[in-house]
């Protein structure tokens, strides 16, 4: 019988338990969330004389956890209504309901006796065949289930989600000694395809893979800091993007994780390592500064201070202060620079940045080397102990700690032979298997062979499994699959007669190069291809249009040129919409302004789950003019017609969305803002977007695709515009928006309502585009709009002037 997971139960409603339940709800799995019964009534419950026997009291912990999900920012939920998929209860009364679920996830306190006691109770109600897993971050999988029967042990494994589960890609799966291999294989596939996770198989060792390596790396960084007398800011300057790590670097990361949590994780490894591992145990001994800060309650973000603290300056603006280790006092954070840091900043790509940092000889280059070297050695020592191969270790660090490169990819980037020579010259012992591999004539741990990537595994090359659903544009370009291209975009052959248009300009901002390539791609696909996919592998899909070009022309008073820029943008998007072949857009992460307008002409949009989609032009003093207003008006006209309802309520919501520059918090939330149409979909696993988009193109092509006829747009006219303007005026009078915001809102209302056309008129798309362009040009000449654009370009933030 085919195994499926339709319903799950989470035992434990703490931060992780509730967030795991939320992510299950995100992907359409109904979930039972249970916690213990409270020990006593709260003051509020006593005031209400709440009966301790009532379900309201007995389910309070789970109920409170669900209530917190709705308030947490960033949200654990893709869309607020998904919380309805979570049912609450308590472990005392509701364990019997576990017979109705397909997967039970234990997320109770990290205490072996507590977990063993719960599993003894759980086994009494367990339905044979139900998968059971623990979300432990470090307790032995073998020990917590040792007293249970063989049948339950065969269906048990560790599933270590990284926090927060919605946003972190890594899921470590840890089989126990008796885990059924079929259960293990099923959970790997389910977690990847349904939960959207990057799965690594870890061994049942303290802290598994990512936390073992990551904690070691953070602790050796602290030790090097103390040894060299470096400041918090100096260490973070070196261990952030310059080293291929997140901007949070070392100490901001610790503050976010919580110093108390980190000390607990470090102590878990320290206490579970064998006594003869003296050197390793010494590294996992939390340094004095950490224990001191924890004792003071300075545990990071959740306490308001840790290694950093945010305070208000005399002018009322926030100031970030950094901890001074010698005095445990705070002083304003300093910006750190050096030749090696500047070299890394100017290099392109993580590999080049790391090489530049380590290859430019100065104090911070030496600090970086002293931090990187022990991590590379430690990772190599742990191959076979914490994971079967280097691949799991590298993937775990990239997916769990957001490193750009794993330890062995880093080693490849800096040169294995040269770095080993330097290590040994400094008296460092390199693991024997690494030296043996190099002595065989190798200088890398990974190797590209034709169309496949290989990695070292037991002194031989092993190919990385090719997953058909994971289409890599980078690999296709290496295979010379580029049909045509320019500095801003490329058209790539995806196979089976489908082409992909990839943006690759700085920040994927739309400029002349991208517009030219869209036009050329339409012509190319029309003649020679079955359809077109719009997708890329940038950090964000597209942050909008090139504002710098627009600002320069506006400041010079070149209004004809501004008009030409907007006409070109509009005509390009209209040409894309009129392509007689199916077009599917697959946006991801930030998709703003012009990026949204590039997706709207597509026959279908496949949103990545993490897509932040919005027409944000009002933030720079403008309105959407690349077809954004026109397309939203068309959606309103279509929705009202399909539901036989009035236009005004629909249009009021759209007006508010654009006027307030609202951005969806997920792909699912795009529907709440009327950006998504009924046939659009959300793809949970971001790596599958391009494959799914290609399949959607092929499905439409096989179905005998016909270009939809142009639809007339029914508009509200001046009365409808007045209704929208009244709402903006009320916000202005209430002090919520500025004079300039009000001006923008009036222009926007005029466009969305169809200008001076009579109410109920049917107008063409070109008519709406002309209205967009006229309003855009008018606003471009406003000094306050120029100020907004200038401020956004320099700061990356909107200005409300």
C-alpha positions as a printed Julia matrix, in Angstrom:
801×3 Matrix{Float64}:
   0.0    0.0     0.0
   1.28   3.46   -0.87
   2.19   5.36    2.28
   0.83   8.89    2.66
   0.86  11.53    5.37
  -2.48  13.29    5.49
  -2.62  14.16    9.19
   0.11  14.57   11.8
   0.42  15.14   15.53
   2.99  17.29   17.29
   3.63  16.56   20.97
   4.93  19.71   22.64
   3.75  23.22   21.8
   6.85  25.21   22.65
   8.51  27.49   20.11
   9.69  24.62   17.91
   6.65  22.39   18.33
   4.21  25.13   17.38
   6.38  26.25   14.45
   6.62  22.68   13.12
   2.83  22.39   13.35
   2.56  25.68   11.47
   4.78  24.43    8.66
   2.77  21.24    8.36
  -0.32  23.43    8.06
   1.5   25.5     5.43
   1.78  22.49    3.14
  -1.81  21.36    3.66
  -1.35  18.75    6.39
  -3.87  18.98    9.23
  -2.16  18.74   12.58
  -3.03  17.85   16.17
  -0.96  19.94   18.62
  -0.78  18.53   22.15
   0.98  19.69   25.3
   0.87  18.86   28.98
  -1.95  20.01   31.24
  -1.03  23.23   33.13
  -0.05  22.73   36.74
  -2.18  25.58   38.04
  -4.57  28.31   36.98
  -3.35  31.76   35.97
  -4.6   34.83   37.83
  -6.93  35.57   34.92
  -8.32  32.03   35.08
  -8.82  32.32   38.82
 -10.62  35.63   38.36
 -13.0   33.93   35.92
 -13.26  30.92   38.25
 -12.34  28.71   35.3
 -12.98  25.04   36.03
  -9.64  23.14   36.03
 -11.49  20.2    34.51
 -12.54  22.24   31.47
 -10.89  21.79   28.1
 -10.19  25.54   28.04
  -7.89  25.11   31.04
  -6.47  21.72   30.12
  -5.66  22.76   26.51
  -4.38  26.2    27.45
  -0.7   25.63   26.62
  -1.45  24.49   23.08
  -4.08  27.21   22.65
  -1.62  29.89   23.74
   0.98  28.51   21.32
  -1.46  28.74   18.4
  -2.39  32.28   19.42
   1.32  33.22   19.38
   1.68  31.84   15.85
  -0.72  34.52   14.64
   1.38  37.28   16.23
   4.91  36.06   15.53
   6.93  38.14   13.06
   8.19  36.89   10.68
   5.18  34.63   10.53
   5.59  30.85   10.79
   2.5   30.61    8.55
   2.36  31.17    4.8
  -1.11  32.66    5.23
  -3.02  33.49    8.46
  -6.01  31.26    7.65
  -3.77  28.17    7.58
  -3.82  28.19   11.39
  -7.27  26.62   11.09
  -5.54  23.4    10.07
  -4.15  23.04   13.61
  -6.32  21.34   16.26
  -5.34  21.67   19.9
  -5.49  19.27   22.83
  -3.43  17.89   25.7
  -1.35  14.78   26.24
  -3.38  13.55   29.22
  -6.76  13.51   27.47
  -6.0   13.22   23.77
  -3.27  10.63   23.23
  -5.98   8.28   21.96
  -6.41  10.58   18.96
  -2.95   9.55   17.78
  -4.59   6.51   16.24
  -5.94   8.82   13.53
  -2.63  10.31   12.39
   0.06   9.15    9.99
   3.05  10.84   11.63
   3.76  11.69   15.28
   6.49  14.26   16.0
   7.75  14.56   19.57
   9.05  18.02   20.48
   9.01  17.99   24.29
  11.7   19.22   26.7
  15.25  18.12   25.85
  15.44  15.67   28.71
  16.07  11.97   28.16
  13.94  10.79   31.15
  11.0   12.98   30.03
  11.23  11.7    26.47
  11.52   8.04   27.53
   8.49   8.43   29.77
   6.45   9.93   26.96
   7.4    7.14   24.53
   6.33   4.52   27.09
   2.87   6.13   27.16
   2.79   6.71   23.43
   3.45   3.04   22.68
   0.22   2.13   24.48
  -1.87   4.04   21.91
   0.42   3.76   18.88
  -1.24   2.45   15.73
   1.08  -0.03   13.97
   2.49   1.55   10.83
   2.42   5.13   12.13
   5.76   6.93   11.77
   7.13   8.42   14.99
  10.0   10.88   15.14
  11.78  13.14   17.6
  12.84  16.7    16.89
  15.68  16.46   19.37
  18.71  18.59   18.6
  21.17  16.3    20.31
  19.77  13.53   22.53
  20.59  10.0    21.4
  17.96   8.51   19.11
  18.95   5.02   20.25
  18.6    5.77   23.95
  15.27   7.57   23.93
  13.49   4.62   22.28
  15.55   1.77   23.77
  12.75   0.5    26.05
  10.09   0.35   23.32
   9.08  -2.68   21.31
  10.63  -3.74   18.02
   7.66  -2.62   15.92
   7.75   0.97   17.21
  11.55   1.11   16.95
  11.28   0.13   13.28
   9.02   3.14   12.65
  11.08   5.59   14.7
  13.75   8.09   13.63
  15.04  11.57   14.38
  13.75  14.52   12.34
  15.71  17.59   13.43
  14.12  20.72   11.98
  16.16  23.89   12.05
  14.58  26.99   13.54
  12.45  28.6    12.22
  11.07  25.55   10.36
   9.27  27.59    7.69
  12.38  29.48    6.63
  15.3   27.11    7.27
  15.92  24.59    4.53
  17.8   21.96    6.54
  16.16  18.85    7.97
  18.52  16.33    9.53
  17.09  12.81    9.48
  18.71  10.42   11.94
  17.81   6.73   11.72
  17.93   4.6    14.82
  19.61   1.17   14.87
  16.28  -0.54   14.1
  14.69   2.01   11.73
  13.07   0.28    8.74
  15.0    1.36    5.59
  11.69   1.82    3.75
  10.52   4.26    6.43
  13.81   6.15    6.16
  13.55   6.38    2.37
   9.91   7.48    2.53
  10.62  10.24    5.04
  13.51  11.57    2.98
  11.35  11.84   -0.12
   8.35  13.22    1.78
  10.44  15.89    3.53
  11.99  17.03    0.27
   8.95  17.02   -1.97
   6.13  17.91    0.44
   7.89  19.95    3.14
  10.36  21.61    0.76
  13.38  20.63    2.84
  16.99  19.92    2.06
  17.5   16.57    3.77
  20.76  15.17    5.07
  21.14  11.84    6.81
  23.07  12.19   10.04
  24.5    9.62   12.41
  23.3    9.33   15.99
  26.08  11.42   17.53
  25.97  14.49   19.82
  24.36  17.46   17.99
  24.36  15.49   14.71
  26.0   17.36   11.77
  25.27  21.08   11.42
  25.22  21.98   15.1
  28.31  19.87   15.73
  30.37  21.66   13.07
  28.7   25.04   13.54
  29.13  25.06   17.31
  32.76  24.02   16.95
  33.33  26.84   14.47
  31.77  29.46   16.72
  33.75  28.27   19.74
  37.13  28.27   17.95
  36.24  31.77   16.72
  35.68  32.91   20.31
  38.95  31.32   21.37
  40.85  33.01   18.55
  39.21  36.3    19.47
  40.44  36.04   23.05
  43.88  34.88   21.94
  44.33  37.75   19.48
  42.54  40.46   21.45
  40.05  41.16   18.65
  36.86  43.14   19.13
  33.3   41.96   18.47
  33.11  44.19   15.37
  36.45  42.93   14.0
  35.42  39.29   14.27
  32.05  39.95   12.66
  33.66  41.91    9.81
  35.78  38.85    9.02
  33.23  36.07    9.61
  30.35  37.52    7.59
  29.99  37.73    3.78
  33.77  38.1     3.38
  34.06  34.49    4.52
  30.98  33.32    2.64
  28.81  33.46    5.77
  25.58  35.4     6.51
  25.64  39.1     7.41
  24.85  38.1    11.0
  28.42  36.68   11.11
  29.4   35.33   14.56
  28.05  37.54   17.32
  24.85  38.73   15.69
  24.12  35.05   15.05
  24.74  34.21   18.7
  22.45  37.05   19.77
  19.71  35.76   17.45
  20.08  32.14   18.59
  20.3   33.11   22.25
  23.48  32.77   24.25
  21.73  30.48   26.75
  20.64  28.17   23.93
  24.12  28.12   22.45
  25.74  27.3    25.81
  23.25  24.44   26.22
  24.15  23.06   22.78
  27.89  23.34   23.5
  27.5   21.67   26.89
  25.53  18.83   25.3
  28.48  17.94   23.08
  30.97  18.44   25.93
  29.09  16.12   28.28
  28.47  13.41   25.68
  31.95  13.15   24.21
  34.09  10.29   25.53
  36.54  11.18   28.29
  39.54  10.32   26.14
  38.58  13.03   23.58
  40.4   15.58   25.74
  41.29  18.13   23.07
  37.84  18.06   21.47
  36.09  18.33   24.84
  38.19  21.36   25.69
  36.92  23.19   22.61
  33.29  22.55   23.6
  33.85  24.0    27.07
  31.88  27.28   26.91
  34.28  30.22   27.42
  34.0   32.42   30.49
  32.58  35.4    28.61
  29.59  33.35   27.45
  28.79  31.91   30.86
  29.18  35.36   32.42
  26.77  36.95   29.95
  24.25  34.15   30.5
  24.49  34.63   34.28
  23.82  38.34   33.82
  20.82  37.58   31.63
  22.43  39.27   28.62
  21.45  36.42   26.35
  20.9   38.29   23.09
  17.89  39.45   21.13
  15.27  38.03   23.49
  16.71  39.94   26.46
  17.51  43.13   24.56
  21.27  42.79   24.81
  24.04  40.3    24.27
  27.13  40.99   22.18
  25.17  43.87   20.7
  22.62  46.28   22.14
  20.35  48.78   20.41
  19.89  52.12   22.19
  18.36  55.5    21.38
  20.77  58.33   20.67
  20.3   61.95   21.7
  18.58  62.64   18.37
  16.13  59.8    18.94
  17.72  57.57   16.3
  18.76  54.0    17.09
  22.42  53.28   17.72
  23.96  49.8    17.71
  26.46  49.32   20.52
  28.97  46.49   20.73
  30.16  44.7    23.85
  33.68  45.49   25.04
  34.99  42.18   26.36
  37.53  43.64   28.79
  35.0   45.74   30.69
  31.67  44.1    29.67
  30.43  47.59   28.82
  28.98  48.81   25.52
  30.25  51.39   23.06
  28.96  52.45   19.63
  29.77  49.8    17.04
  32.68  50.67   14.73
  32.97  49.96   11.02
  36.0   47.8    10.31
  37.98  47.93    7.09
  41.3   46.64    5.78
  42.97  45.65    2.54
  41.83  42.03    2.82
  38.24  42.98    3.67
  38.1   45.42    0.76
  39.55  42.79   -1.57
  36.87  40.35   -0.49
  34.16  42.99   -0.9
  35.22  43.7    -4.48
  35.45  40.03   -5.47
  32.53  38.36   -7.23
  31.15  35.14   -5.79
  31.81  33.34   -2.51
  34.83  31.41   -3.78
  36.53  34.56   -5.03
  35.7   36.46   -1.82
  37.22  33.79    0.4
  40.34  33.56   -1.78
  40.7   37.34   -1.72
  40.29  37.52    2.06
  42.83  34.78    2.75
  45.16  35.83   -0.05
  45.63  39.48    0.98
  48.15  39.43    3.77
  47.1   41.53    6.76
  45.83  41.11   10.32
  42.27  40.21    9.33
  43.43  37.76    6.68
  45.4   35.98    9.41
  42.36  36.01   11.69
  40.26  34.45    8.93
  42.85  31.73    8.37
  43.07  30.97   12.09
  39.29  30.5    12.13
  38.93  28.56    8.89
  41.83  26.15    9.39
  40.55  24.32   12.5
  37.03  24.04   11.03
  38.38  22.4     7.87
  40.45  19.97    9.93
  37.57  19.18   12.3
  35.11  18.59    9.45
  37.57  16.19    7.83
  38.08  14.35   11.13
  34.32  13.87   11.54
  33.66  12.27    8.13
  32.37   8.78    8.88
  31.6    9.67   12.5
  28.8   12.25   12.17
  27.95  11.64    8.5
  28.85   9.15    5.82
  30.36  11.65    3.41
  31.62  15.16    2.86
  28.46  15.9     0.85
  26.17  15.66    3.89
  28.5   17.88    5.91
  28.68  20.56    3.21
  24.94  20.51    2.58
  24.17  20.67    6.3
  26.3   23.78    6.79
  24.86  25.54    3.74
  21.25  24.71    4.56
  21.45  24.92    8.36
  23.85  27.84    8.88
  23.39  29.61    5.54
  27.05  29.31    4.58
  27.66  29.96    0.89
  30.15  27.09    0.8
  30.48  24.03    2.98
  33.84  23.21    4.64
  35.03  20.99    1.77
  33.81  23.39   -0.9
  35.73  26.09    0.97
  38.81  23.89    0.98
  38.49  23.45   -2.78
  38.13  27.23   -3.22
  41.38  28.04   -1.4
  43.34  25.12   -2.91
  43.71  21.81   -1.09
  47.4   21.18   -1.76
  48.55  24.71   -0.97
  46.49  24.93    2.21
  47.73  21.55    3.46
  51.3   22.72    2.95
  50.58  25.85    4.98
  48.84  23.85    7.72
  51.7   21.42    8.09
  54.25  24.23    8.06
  52.36  25.64   11.05
  52.48  22.29   12.85
  48.88  21.27   12.2
  48.13  17.57   11.71
  46.02  16.93    8.61
  43.74  13.85    8.67
  45.33  10.87    6.97
  42.55  10.32    4.45
  42.92  13.88    3.16
  46.69  13.51    2.72
  46.2   10.14    1.02
  43.73  11.68   -1.43
  46.15  14.48   -2.32
  49.04  12.02   -2.66
  46.96  10.21   -5.29
  47.25  13.36   -7.38
  44.01  15.15   -6.47
  43.65  18.81   -5.5
  39.88  18.99   -5.02
  37.15  17.19   -3.11
  34.63  17.86   -5.89
  35.03  17.47   -9.63
  32.84  18.23  -12.63
  32.88  15.37  -15.13
  30.89  16.17  -18.27
  27.32  16.86  -17.11
  27.65  15.53  -13.56
  29.3   16.63  -10.32
  31.35  14.1    -8.34
  32.72  14.14   -4.78
  35.3   12.08   -2.94
  33.81   9.1    -1.13
  36.06   6.46    0.41
  39.03   7.47   -1.74
  37.04   7.34   -5.0
  34.84   9.67   -7.02
  31.11   9.26   -6.43
  28.53  11.02   -8.56
  25.98  13.27   -6.88
  22.53  11.92   -7.65
  20.79  13.8   -10.43
  17.32  14.86   -9.28
  15.15  15.48  -12.36
  13.06  18.05  -10.49
  16.12  20.19   -9.76
  17.01  22.09  -12.93
  20.16  24.18  -12.57
  20.5   27.11  -14.96
  24.15  27.47  -13.95
  24.87  23.9   -15.03
  22.94  24.35  -18.27
  25.05  27.4   -19.06
  28.21  25.36  -18.38
  26.85  22.82  -20.87
  26.59  25.63  -23.46
  22.8   25.61  -23.52
  22.56  29.4   -23.9
  20.48  30.26  -26.96
  21.3   33.96  -26.83
  22.27  36.47  -24.17
  23.53  39.9   -23.17
  24.92  41.39  -19.92
  21.45  41.59  -18.37
  19.73  38.35  -19.34
  20.06  35.03  -21.14
  17.74  32.69  -22.99
  18.58  29.1   -22.03
  17.51  25.75  -23.5
  15.71  23.71  -20.8
  15.23  20.78  -23.15
  12.06  19.35  -24.69
  11.55  22.52  -26.7
  11.19  24.86  -23.71
  13.35  27.95  -23.24
  14.02  29.87  -20.01
  14.59  33.61  -19.8
  17.02  34.29  -16.96
  17.71  37.76  -15.51
  21.27  38.27  -14.25
  21.77  42.04  -14.06
  22.9   43.61  -10.74
  20.11  42.82   -8.25
  18.19  41.54  -11.3
  16.9   45.11  -11.8
  15.17  45.56  -15.14
  17.03  47.83  -17.54
  17.56  48.13  -21.27
  19.46  44.82  -21.52
  16.65  42.82  -19.94
  13.93  44.54  -21.98
  15.9   43.87  -25.17
  16.33  40.22  -24.25
  12.61  39.82  -23.47
  11.78  41.17  -26.93
  14.35  38.93  -28.63
  13.18  35.93  -26.59
   9.59  36.42  -27.7
  10.7   36.46  -31.34
  12.91  33.41  -30.84
  10.31  31.34  -28.98
   7.59  32.27  -31.45
   9.65  30.75  -34.29
  11.45  27.8   -32.72
  10.19  26.76  -29.27
   7.16  25.23  -27.55
   7.03  27.8   -24.78
   8.87  30.08  -22.37
   9.72  30.02  -18.67
  10.66  33.19  -16.76
  12.94  32.21  -13.88
  16.39  32.77  -12.44
  18.65  31.62   -9.63
  19.54  35.02   -8.2
  19.18  35.88   -4.55
  15.9   37.55   -5.54
  13.83  37.21   -8.71
  13.78  40.95   -9.44
  13.85  44.04   -7.22
  12.21  46.27   -9.86
  13.28  48.62  -12.62
  16.61  50.45  -12.88
  15.79  53.6   -10.89
  19.18  55.2   -11.46
  18.56  55.51  -15.19
  15.15  57.04  -14.59
  16.47  59.51  -11.99
  19.26  60.74  -14.25
  16.86  61.45  -17.11
  14.33  63.13  -14.82
  16.96  65.33  -13.16
  18.14  66.44  -16.6
  14.56  67.22  -17.64
  14.71  64.71  -20.48
  10.98  64.0   -20.37
  10.82  62.59  -23.87
  13.44  60.07  -22.85
  11.52  59.18  -19.66
   8.41  58.73  -21.8
  10.38  56.5   -24.17
  11.67  54.36  -21.29
   8.15  53.74  -19.99
   6.72  53.11  -23.48
   9.48  50.58  -24.11
   8.74  48.83  -20.82
   5.01  48.76  -21.53
   5.41  47.58  -25.12
   7.83  44.86  -24.04
   5.43  43.47  -21.47
   2.57  43.66  -23.95
   4.66  41.81  -26.53
   5.39  39.11  -23.95
   1.67  38.81  -23.21
   0.86  38.47  -26.92
   3.32  35.59  -27.48
   1.4   32.75  -29.16
   3.21  30.14  -27.04
   2.61  29.35  -23.36
   4.54  31.48  -20.86
   5.01  30.51  -17.2
   6.71  32.75  -14.62
   8.42  31.23  -11.58
   9.34  34.09   -9.2
  11.07  33.63   -5.88
  11.86  35.75   -2.85
  11.79  39.52   -3.52
   9.76  40.18   -6.64
   8.98  43.88   -6.62
   7.69  46.59   -8.95
   8.89  45.82  -12.45
   9.56  42.23  -11.38
   5.86  41.81  -10.69
   5.01  43.46  -14.0
   7.3   40.99  -15.79
   5.37  38.07  -14.26
   1.86  39.39  -14.88
   1.82  38.8   -18.67
   2.48  35.07  -18.11
  -0.27  32.51  -18.65
   0.5   31.11  -15.21
   2.61  32.13  -12.22
   4.24  29.44  -10.07
   5.21  31.24   -6.88
   7.97  29.86   -4.68
   6.55  29.5    -1.17
   8.93  32.25   -0.11
   7.93  34.92   -2.62
   7.56  38.51   -1.48
   5.48  39.95   -4.31
   4.39  43.57   -4.52
   3.92  46.7    -6.61
   5.93  49.08   -4.43
   6.34  52.08   -6.73
   4.53  54.48   -4.37
   7.48  54.09   -2.04
   9.58  56.0    -4.57
   6.86  58.5    -5.37
   5.52  56.82   -8.51
   2.8   54.4    -9.58
   3.19  51.11  -11.48
   3.48  51.96  -15.18
   4.82  48.82  -16.83
   1.34  47.36  -17.0
   0.93  46.77  -13.27
  -2.12  49.02  -12.82
  -3.62  47.75  -16.07
  -3.21  44.1   -15.08
  -4.67  44.66  -11.61
  -7.66  46.49  -13.15
  -8.1   43.55  -15.51
  -8.07  41.11  -12.59
 -10.71  43.18  -10.8
 -12.86  43.38  -13.91
 -12.57  39.62  -14.43
 -13.23  38.73  -10.78
 -16.32  40.92  -10.55
 -17.67  39.45  -13.77
 -17.02  35.85  -12.68
 -18.75  36.44   -9.33
 -21.42  38.76  -10.73
 -20.5   41.4    -8.16
 -19.8   45.12   -8.12
 -16.34  46.35   -9.07
 -15.89  48.86   -6.25
 -15.2   46.5    -3.3
 -12.6   44.59   -5.34
 -10.98  47.76   -6.61
 -10.84  49.33   -3.15
  -8.68  46.42   -1.96
  -6.41  46.64   -4.99
  -6.09  50.41   -4.53
  -5.09  49.93   -0.91
  -2.57  47.22   -1.81
  -0.79  49.4    -4.38
  -1.13  52.73   -2.55
   0.37  51.29    0.63
   3.02  49.33   -1.33
   1.92  46.09    0.31
   4.11  43.07   -0.33
   2.98  39.47    0.11
   4.58  37.6     2.99
   4.61  34.37    0.97
   3.51  32.89   -2.32
   0.19  31.92   -0.72
  -0.29  35.43    0.63
  -0.03  36.81   -2.92
  -3.56  35.5    -3.39
  -4.78  37.56   -0.44
  -3.44  40.69   -2.15
  -5.11  39.78   -5.49
  -1.78  39.24   -7.24
  -2.48  35.54   -7.84
  -5.2   34.18  -10.1
  -7.12  30.93   -9.49
  -4.9   28.89  -11.83
  -1.63  30.12  -10.3
   0.16  27.76   -7.91
   2.68  27.74   -5.07
   5.77  25.5    -5.21
   7.04  24.65   -1.71
  10.46  23.3    -2.72
  12.23  26.3    -4.27
  14.65  24.05   -6.18
  11.72  22.54   -8.12
  10.36  25.85   -9.48
  11.98  25.73  -12.89
  11.13  22.07  -13.45
   7.49  22.64  -12.49
   7.32  25.72  -14.72
   8.71  23.71  -17.63
   6.13  20.97  -17.03
   3.35  23.58  -16.96
   4.52  24.94  -20.33
   4.59  21.45  -21.82
   1.13  20.64  -20.44
  -0.34  23.75  -22.06
   1.45  23.0   -25.32
   0.19  19.4   -25.38
  -3.32  20.68  -24.69
  -3.26  22.74  -27.88
  -2.4   26.16  -26.49
  -4.33  29.1   -27.9
  -3.4   32.69  -27.09
  -6.24  34.11  -24.96
  -8.06  36.94  -26.75
  -7.57  40.45  -25.45
 -10.16  41.21  -22.8
 -11.81  44.61  -22.48
 -11.54  46.07  -18.98
 -14.68  47.33  -17.26
 -13.83  50.44  -15.23
 -15.4   52.39  -12.4
 -15.05  55.86  -13.86
 -14.77  59.15  -11.94
 -17.26  58.21   -9.23
 -15.27  55.11   -8.39
 -12.1   57.17   -8.38
 -13.71  59.59   -5.93
 -14.51  56.73   -3.54
 -10.88  55.62   -3.5
  -9.62  59.19   -3.14
 -11.95  59.72   -0.19
 -10.3   56.83    1.62
  -6.88  58.33    0.97
  -8.07  61.76    2.14
  -9.29  60.27    5.42
  -5.88  58.67    5.97
  -4.24  62.03    5.22
  -6.47  63.83    7.69
  -5.65  61.2    10.28
  -1.93  61.85    9.82
  -1.22  58.42    8.38
   0.05  59.63    4.98
   1.89  62.74    3.79
   0.83  65.39    1.28
   2.9   63.67   -1.38
   1.38  60.29   -0.53
  -2.05  61.85   -1.06
  -1.02  63.21   -4.46
   0.24  59.78   -5.51
  -2.95  58.14   -4.25
  -5.11  60.51   -6.31
  -3.12  59.74   -9.45
  -3.36  56.02   -8.73
  -7.12  56.17   -8.15
  -7.56  58.06  -11.42
  -5.67  55.37  -13.35
  -7.29  52.33  -11.7
 -10.77  53.78  -12.22
 -10.18  54.3   -15.94
  -9.61  58.04  -15.97
 -12.54  60.07  -17.26
 -14.29  57.11  -18.89
 -17.97  56.76  -17.88
 -18.73  54.24  -15.13
 -19.07  50.7   -16.5
 -17.21  51.52  -19.71
 -15.19  48.79  -21.42
 -11.72  50.1   -22.24
  -8.71  48.55  -23.95
  -5.41  47.54  -22.38
  -3.64  50.25  -24.4
  -6.04  52.86  -22.99
  -5.05  51.82  -19.45
  -1.35  51.8   -20.36
  -1.64  55.37  -21.63
  -3.21  56.42  -18.31
  -0.38  54.71  -16.4
   2.28  56.46  -18.45
   0.69  59.91  -18.13
   0.47  59.62  -14.34
   3.99  58.25  -14.11
   5.44  61.12  -16.15
   3.56  63.66  -14.07
   4.9   62.21  -10.82
   8.44  61.87  -12.23
   8.65  65.67  -12.4
   7.77  66.13   -8.72
  10.78  67.18   -6.56
   9.6   64.96   -3.71
   9.52  61.95   -6.04
  13.12  62.64   -7.05
  14.02  62.88   -3.36
  12.4   59.49   -2.72
  14.23  57.83   -5.6
  17.57  59.36   -4.54
  17.07  58.25   -0.93
  16.1   54.7    -1.91
  19.11  54.37   -4.21
  21.5   55.52   -1.48
  19.95  53.77    1.54
  17.9   50.91    0.15
  14.96  52.14    2.22
  11.78  54.07    1.32
  11.43  57.75    2.22
   8.1   59.11    3.41
   8.44  62.81    2.66
